[in-house]
Amino acid sequence: MKHWILNLTALLFFAGCGYQPASHFAKSVMGESISTEVVVSMEDPQNTVIIKDAVDTAVITKFRTALVPKNSAKTHLKIAIASVTFIPLRYDINGYVITYRTTVVLHIDRITDAKITPYSSHGMYDFAIEPNAIITDQARFEAIRQGAQKGIDAFVAQVAAQGANSH
């Protein structure tokens, strides 16, 4: 019973102060229909598929809107991987790398009514490996996927801030 009252109080507080989630503001900038395009990196084409999946998931979950074909979308997102880096973060007592940080930098163009708005976004992901081991393809793909997802989250925050400022 106590939790129910606490939840009701929190709900009334947020409703009373005019709280609106970031997705509301982001959606006001992006519109009801979005299409996505990820530019294939010639140096690393496998990462393009990872980024495309992360972008599509973010559009559906973060913007709470539908993915549609480019010709029927209000907004088109063109995403390119600007860079992917792996930097050693921690070493063991023998000098072997045991933790890496992956940084994924994304260049995103938001195209609405023939107007292009450029964004730069990055996401970081830290992961551990066994001492004196190489980064496996599986660990590398997962690190890039996580970094790209965080980069897309940062992009959503940028768009939500634009939407909040325009209200």
Helices and strands as residue ranges (DSSP letters): H 2-16, H 22-30, E 33-38, H 45-62, E 66-67, G 70-72, E 75-91, E 97-112, E 115-128, H 137-165
